[in-house]
Amino acid sequence: MASTSRPRSRVSSSGIALPLMMVVAEWRYHTTGAQVYLTIARRWARAAAILFAIGAVSGTVLSFELGLLWPRFMGWAGSIIGMPFSLEGVAFFAEAIFLGIYMYGWDRLTPRAHRAAGMMVAISGIFSAVFILSANAWMNTPAGFRMVGGEPVDIHPIVAMFNKAAFTEILHMVVAAYAAIGFLVAGIHASQLIRDRDVDFHRRGLAIALLIGGVSAVVQPIIGDMAAREVVQDQPLKLAAFESLFKTQRDAPLAIGGFPDQTAERLEFGIEIPYLLSILAYHDPHALVRGLDSFPREDWPEPLAAVHFAFQIMVGIGTAMAGLALWAGWLWWRRRTVFDCKWFLLALVAATPLGLIAIESGWVVTEVGRQPWIIYGVMRTAAAVTPMPDLRFAFAIFLTLYLILALMVLGTIRWMIATGAEIPTLATEQG
């Protein structure tokens, strides 16, 4: 239940990244005159429309879930963080309007106006993420109110929306979306290039997707470090859970892998790098890092292993994606192409789902890592969840709906990859 406490609404990685990619492809068509870029833009636009429609359905269901599963939370916090929820609705409708204009305006608008509509889709998607993520960041660093008698007073919604964690959490998620979708699309094109490297559609599509995803993957570790340092200051218990650091200590090592044994209060089978956690947390190899032992046992996140493993997966995948992006840069610098290296293309195919896995792991890290609090230091999750029993029937309905939507998305995207518009080859482009 804890992991469902995040207000994600209609925010999706594809809604943030795909619109920018389709606009870049269209811009390349108008600057180079190569028909292949128009084909890429049209097919990416169709994929964006399909995913937007699915996101609208799933996001609407999530809105109902907030009222069904977390009525006490919404009743208590609604006056504080209701504003970003409302503004996200405005951004969502703006995204829908401009996506409709973009989809039906190919032959009706001037090229500049059409690209502007596409950019408004991309910008609206970002703002949708900004508003929802600011509400989620508020749950980690609550602000904009005072507590009097267990109730919030002197409420300032703007202060709440621009809370301390908002900037880094928004930046971290938006860049992660660009990296995840960039590598997802690049991996799909790479899988087709392995079969036939003369298909210019896949070469140009891979280049655009990899550029956006690769640059994002390289800068993401820097942003992640910024976010981690804020966690050190505001939620030191969460940092201890990330690393399964049971004992407060100086010269704290960074643990790679391992299994947290809560009974023995130690990390089993982990590989420790001396001093590195102190360096990353405080930029001081001898800094004191607080462990789980400095906090009440009832405040430890549960299950602790889930937080530790999710953090390891997120960081490991992020590092791998950054390394893959640097490999692409090295290949381009040495060979002026990345398409002739089969091992690189195979690595891209293997990395296709990794960005999405990293994003989901990141949500486990931030949400389960905050437990047992739904609003850190203010309201426990147990006090916010619905008191209604026997929600298994509703859970089964929601689960069935999401499974159907997932199958629809996978089937439609697979059909688009295999069929659709005519795909030009190098020979047709040059001829």
C-alpha positions in Angstrom: 0.0 0.0 0.0 2.8 2.4 0.8 4.0 2.6 -2.8 0.6 3.8 -4.0 0.9 7.0 -1.9 2.7 8.9 -4.6 0.5 11.5 -6.5 1.7 10.7 -10.0 -1.6 11.4 -11.8 -1.2 11.6 -15.6 2.5 12.2 -15.6 4.4 9.8 -17.9 7.9 9.5 -19.2 6.7 9.3 -22.8 4.6 12.4 -22.5 7.7 14.3 -21.5 10.2 13.0 -24.0 8.4 11.8 -27.1 6.9 15.2 -28.1 10.4 16.8 -28.1 11.8 13.9 -30.2 9.0 14.2 -32.8 9.5 18.0 -33.0 13.3 17.6 -33.5 12.6 15.1 -36.3 10.2 17.5 -38.0 12.7 20.3 -37.6 15.4 18.2 -39.3 13.0 17.5 -42.1 12.6 21.2 -42.8 16.3 22.0 -42.5 17.6 19.1 -44.6 14.7 18.3 -46.9 15.2 14.5 -46.2 11.8 12.8 -46.4 12.9 10.2 -43.9 12.7 12.8 -41.0 9.1 13.5 -41.9 8.3 9.8 -41.7 10.0 9.6 -38.3 8.1 12.6 -37.0 4.8 11.2 -38.1 5.3 7.8 -36.6 6.6 9.1 -33.3 3.6 11.5 -33.2 1.3 8.5 -33.6 3.1 6.7 -30.8 2.8 9.8 -28.6 -0.9 10.1 -29.3 -1.5 6.4 -28.4 0.5 6.7 -25.2 -1.3 10.0 -24.3 -4.7 8.3 -24.7 -3.6 5.4 -22.5 -2.2 7.8 -20.0 -5.4 9.8 -19.9 -7.3 6.6 -18.9 -4.8 5.3 -16.4 -4.4 8.8 -14.9 -8.1 9.2 -14.4 -8.2 5.9 -12.5 -5.3 7.1 -10.3 -7.2 10.2 -9.4 -10.1 8.0 -8.2 -7.6 5.9 -6.3 -6.4 8.9 -4.3 -9.9 9.4 -3.0 -10.6 5.7 -2.5 -7.4 4.6 -0.9 -6.1 7.9 0.8 -9.2 9.9 1.9 -7.6 11.0 5.2 -4.5 12.2 3.4 -6.5 14.2 0.8 -8.8 15.6 3.5 -5.9 16.8 5.6 -3.5 17.9 2.9 -5.9 19.0 0.1 -5.9 22.7 1.1 -2.1 22.7 1.1 -1.2 20.9 -2.1 -4.5 21.2 -4.0 -3.1 23.9 -6.2 -0.5 21.8 -8.1 -3.2 19.1 -8.7 -5.4 21.7 -10.2 -2.6 23.2 -12.3 -1.7 19.7 -13.5 -5.2 19.4 -14.9 -4.7 22.7 -16.8 -1.4 21.4 -18.2 -3.0 18.1 -19.2 -5.8 19.7 -21.2 -3.3 22.1 -22.8 -1.3 19.0 -23.8 -4.4 17.4 -25.3 -5.4 20.4 -27.2 -2.0 21.0 -28.8 -1.5 17.3 -29.5 -4.8 17.4 -31.4 -3.7 20.5 -33.4 -0.3 18.8 -34.1 -1.9 15.5 -35.3 -4.4 17.1 -37.6 -2.4 20.1 -38.7 0.3 18.4 -40.9 -1.2 19.8 -44.1 -3.2 22.7 -42.6 -0.6 24.7 -40.7 2.6 26.4 -41.8 5.7 24.4 -40.8 6.6 27.0 -38.1 3.1 26.9 -36.6 3.0 23.2 -36.7 6.4 22.8 -34.9 5.2 25.4 -32.4 2.1 23.2 -31.6 4.5 20.3 -31.1 6.7 22.3 -28.8 3.6 23.3 -26.8 2.8 19.5 -26.4 6.3 19.0 -25.0 6.2 22.0 -22.7 2.7 21.0 -21.4 4.0 17.6 -20.7 6.9 19.1 -18.7 4.6 21.4 -16.7 2.3 18.5 -15.9 5.3 16.7 -14.4 6.4 19.9 -12.6 3.1 20.3 -10.8 2.6 16.7 -9.7 6.3 16.2 -8.7 6.1 19.4 -6.6 3.3 17.8 -4.7 5.3 14.6 -4.2 8.4 16.6 -3.2 6.2 18.3 -0.6 5.5 14.9 1.0 9.3 14.6 1.5 9.9 18.1 2.7 6.6 19.6 3.9 6.4 23.4 3.9 3.8 26.2 3.7 1.9 25.6 7.0 2.2 25.5 10.7 0.8 22.7 13.0 -1.5 23.8 15.8 -3.4 21.1 17.7 -2.6 18.5 15.0 -4.1 20.6 12.2 -2.4 22.8 9.6 -2.8 26.6 9.9 -1.3 29.6 8.2 -1.4 27.7 4.9 0.6 29.1 1.9 0.1 26.9 -1.2 2.8 28.7 -3.2 5.4 28.0 -0.5 4.2 24.4 -0.3 4.5 24.0 -4.1 8.0 25.4 -4.2 9.3 23.4 -1.2 12.9 22.5 -0.6 13.0 19.2 -2.5 10.9 20.4 -5.5 13.7 21.6 -7.8 15.9 18.5 -7.6 13.1 16.0 -7.7 11.5 17.7 -10.7 14.9 17.9 -12.5 15.8 14.4 -11.6 12.5 12.9 -13.0 12.3 15.0 -16.2 15.9 14.2 -17.1 15.2 10.5 -16.3 12.3 10.6 -18.6 14.4 11.9 -21.5 17.0 9.3 -20.8 14.6 6.4 -20.4 12.5 7.1 -23.6 15.6 8.1 -25.6 17.2 4.7 -24.9 13.8 2.9 -25.3 13.3 4.3 -28.8 17.0 4.0 -29.7 16.9 0.3 -28.7 13.9 -0.4 -30.9 15.7 1.2 -33.9 18.9 -0.6 -33.0 17.1 -4.0 -33.1 15.9 -3.2 -36.6 19.4 -2.1 -37.8 20.9 -5.3 -36.7 18.7 -7.0 -39.3 19.3 -4.4 -42.0 21.8 -1.6 -41.6 20.7 0.1 -44.8 17.3 1.3 -43.5 17.9 5.1 -43.2 14.7 5.4 -41.2 16.2 3.5 -38.3 19.6 5.1 -38.6 18.2 8.7 -38.4 15.7 7.7 -35.7 18.4 6.0 -33.6 20.6 9.1 -33.9 17.9 11.5 -32.6 16.8 9.2 -29.8 20.3 8.4 -28.7 21.4 12.1 -28.7 18.5 13.1 -26.4 18.8 9.9 -24.2 22.6 9.9 -24.2 23.0 13.5 -23.1 20.4 13.0 -20.4 22.0 9.8 -19.2 25.4 11.6 -18.8 24.1 14.5 -16.8 21.8 12.4 -14.7 24.5 11.2 -12.2 25.3 14.8 -11.4 21.6 15.6 -10.8 21.4 12.4 -8.7 24.3 13.6 -6.6 22.4 16.9 -5.9 19.3 15.0 -4.9 21.2 12.6 -2.7 22.9 15.5 -0.8 19.4 16.9 -0.1 18.4 13.6 1.3 21.4 13.6 3.5 20.3 17.0 5.0 16.6 16.5 5.2 16.0 12.7 5.4 19.2 11.1 6.8 17.2 8.0 7.8 16.3 7.4 4.1 20.1 7.6 3.2 20.9 5.0 5.8 18.1 2.8 4.3 19.5 3.2 0.8 22.9 1.9 1.9 21.6 -0.4 4.7 24.0 1.4 6.9 23.1 0.0 10.3 25.9 1.6 12.4 26.7 5.3 12.6 30.3 5.7 11.6 33.0 7.9 10.2 34.9 6.9 7.1 31.7 5.3 5.9 32.1 2.9 3.0 29.8 2.7 0.0 28.1 -0.7 -0.3 27.5 -2.4 -3.6 25.0 -5.2 -3.6 24.5 -7.2 -0.4 21.4 -8.3 1.6 20.4 -6.4 4.7 20.0 -8.7 7.7 17.8 -6.7 10.1 18.0 -9.3 12.9 21.8 -9.2 12.9 21.8 -5.5 11.9 24.4 -5.9 9.2 24.7 -6.0 5.4 25.6 -9.5 4.2 27.6 -10.2 1.1 28.0 -6.5 0.1 31.1 -5.1 -1.5 32.3 -2.1 0.4 34.4 0.8 -1.0 36.1 2.5 1.9 35.3 6.2 2.6 33.2 6.6 -0.5 29.8 7.1 1.2 31.3 9.8 3.5 32.8 11.5 0.4 29.5 11.3 -1.6 27.4 12.5 1.3 29.6 15.3 2.7 32.6 15.6 0.3 34.7 14.6 3.3 36.2 11.0 3.5 36.2 11.2 7.3 32.7 12.7 7.7 30.2 11.1 10.2 27.3 9.4 8.5 24.3 8.5 10.6 23.2 4.9 10.5 19.9 3.2 11.2 20.9 2.8 14.8 20.5 6.5 15.4 16.8 6.4 14.7 13.9 4.6 16.5 13.3 1.2 15.1 9.6 1.9 14.5 10.7 4.7 12.0 12.8 2.4 9.8 11.4 2.0 6.3 9.8 -1.4 5.7 10.6 -3.5 3.9 14.2 -2.3 4.2 15.5 -4.8 1.6 13.2 -3.3 -1.0 14.6 0.2 -0.5 18.2 -1.1 -0.6 17.7 -3.2 -3.7 15.7 -0.6 -5.6 18.4 2.0 -4.9 21.1 -0.4 -6.1 19.1 -1.1 -9.3 18.5 2.6 -9.9 22.1 3.6 -9.5 23.5 0.6 -11.4 21.2 1.2 -14.4 22.0 4.9 -14.4 25.7 4.2 -14.4 25.3 1.6 -17.2 23.3 4.1 -19.3 25.8 6.8 -18.8 28.6 4.4 -19.8 26.7 3.4 -22.9 26.2 7.1 -23.9 29.9 7.7 -23.4 30.6 4.6 -25.6 28.4 6.2 -28.3 30.4 9.4 -28.1 33.7 7.6 -28.4 32.5 5.6 -31.4 31.3 8.9 -33.1 34.6 10.6 -32.3 36.7 7.7 -33.7 34.5 6.5 -36.6 32.0 9.2 -37.2 29.3 6.6 -36.9 27.7 4.3 -34.3 25.8 2.1 -36.8 28.7 -0.2 -37.9 29.5 -1.5 -34.4 27.3 -4.6 -33.9 28.3 -4.9 -30.2 27.1 -1.4 -29.5 23.8 -2.0 -31.3 23.3 -5.2 -29.3 24.1 -3.3 -26.1 21.5 -0.7 -27.1 18.9 -3.5 -27.6 19.7 -4.9 -24.2 19.3 -1.4 -22.6 15.9 -0.8 -24.2 13.8 -1.3 -21.0 16.5 -0.3 -18.5 15.5 3.4 -18.2 11.9 2.5 -17.4 13.1 0.0 -14.8 15.3 2.6 -13.3 12.4 5.1 -13.0 10.2 2.6 -11.3 13.0 1.6 -8.9 13.5 5.3 -8.2 9.8 5.6 -7.2 10.3 2.7 -4.8 13.3 4.4 -3.4 11.6 7.7 -2.7 8.2 6.4 -1.6 9.1 3.2 0.4 12.2 4.9 1.7 10.0 7.6 3.2 7.9 5.1 5.1 6.3 4.9 7.7 5.5 8.5 6.8 3.2 9.6 4.0 4.1 13.2 4.9 7.6 13.1 6.3 7.6 13.8 10.0 4.0 15.0 10.0 1.6 12.2 9.1 2.1 8.4 9.1 0.9 6.3 6.3 -1.2 4.2 8.7 -3.1 7.4 9.6 -3.8 8.3 6.0 -5.0 5.1 4.4 -8.7 4.3 4.0 -10.3 2.5 6.9 -12.6 0.5 4.5 -12.1 -3.3 4.6 -12.3 -5.7 1.8 -10.8 -3.7 -1.0 -9.7 -6.8 -2.9 -12.5 -6.5 -5.4 -11.5 -2.9 -6.3 -7.9 -4.0 -6.4 -8.7 -6.8 -8.8 -10.7 -4.4 -11.1 -7.8 -1.9 -11.2 -5.2 -4.6 -11.8 -7.3 -6.1 -14.6 -7.7 -2.6 -16.2 -4.0 -1.9 -16.1 -3.1 -5.3 -17.5 -5.5 -4.7 -20.4 -4.1 -1.2 -21.0 -0.6 -2.6 -21.0 -1.4 -5.3 -23.5 -3.1 -2.7 -25.7 0.0 -0.5 -25.6 2.4 -3.4 -26.3 0.3 -4.7 -29.1 -0.2 -1.4 -30.8 3.4 -0.3 -30.6 4.5 -3.7 -31.9 2.1 -3.3 -34.8 3.5 0.1 -35.5 7.1 -1.2 -35.6 6.2 -4.0 -38.0 3.9 -2.1 -40.3 2.7 1.4 -40.9 4.2 4.0 -43.2 6.7 3.2 -45.9 10.2 3.2 -44.5 12.8 4.6 -46.9 16.2 3.0 -47.2 19.6 4.6 -47.9 19.2 3.7 -51.5 15.8 5.4 -51.9 17.0 8.5 -50.0 20.2 8.8 -52.1 18.3 7.9 -55.3 
